[in-house]
């Protein structure tokens, strides 16, 4: 089961979501202007230190890197072949810095704070017909329902194994999609019942 | 008071409710019936989630056909599966959802969240991911999400169906303690013992409408003639 936000009372948790997101944008942009291995390594040490400040364990830190390990490795090898190992290391360090920083923000910021900030930031798009409220709600709900859809998938897979179907994408996808659509209907009802107006007037 | 005036409801060619007229004024009303008897549709009509094909549903004189939005704020609805009514990832965020829709002040929102979490012994889970709660806790969260909106009536659609015995007791106790008027659709006849009134639906019509003992006996007779 995935869980994005890790509750806490540290300074990083208390920092406003807008400040953290702005920090990420600035740091992300700056990283692409730096090609010095020592500076990038120093930045990585600082980012790891920030995990400690946020009261995260080393295990949590490595958990953020695990999904991109292969990509990092492939990038390093490809860059090393084409531009030399130093260039490979620079790319890898940049990527690790960025991923760890972004993950740290996700770990220390509640989804509602993140979406409130996003809603505020994309307000100007209201002029071209974009509803910021709907966009932020969609993001929150996507995060909320990832674990639920993975649970549905696990249940369907189990039910099919019980009936002797080991691997069939079609047999898995159809019931999962049908259940997800039914769930979407129920959720829409529940949101309406809790006073959500899709088209407030 | 909630009134149904000659309500008929169809889904395509299927008529699920046939000319139902009722006045719901008691504090605890149970609704029972076999699968497909029309009881869930009946529940959904009460807060305007469904608008009747013909006839009228009035809540304190307001018609769901014209004032469904206003009525939904007055009539809370708790669904069978709490998974499908928890909208936000974190407990506190989800509780705030309905109140934000009502455009309440942040101070009121925070105060109501704290009060409801304390009421159901969920304070420790305020910052917890909602999907990691137990089944009973999820249903309590779903009820809390409705309670914080301070509705006058609450409709429950089979709130204990997916729960084990311990959680079933916990939820039924929580429902018993509510100060709001409650309409509860259920298959769980044990929950209805101390209700004021039980309505039995059969084939889209009201087959019995009486005190629990009498209505439940009539229901059993209908199932096993």
Interface residues (C-beta under 8 A of the other chain):
Chain A: X1 X3 X4 X5 X7 X110 X111 X112 X140 X141 X143 X144 X147 X148 X151 X183 X186 X187 X189 X190 X191 X192 X193 X194 X195 X196 X197
Chain B: X44 X47 X49 X69 X72 X73 X76 X77 X79 X81 X83 X84 X85 X86 X87 X88 X89 X90 X92 X93 X96 X97 X98 X101 X102 X127 X128 X129 X130 X131 X132 X145 X146 X149
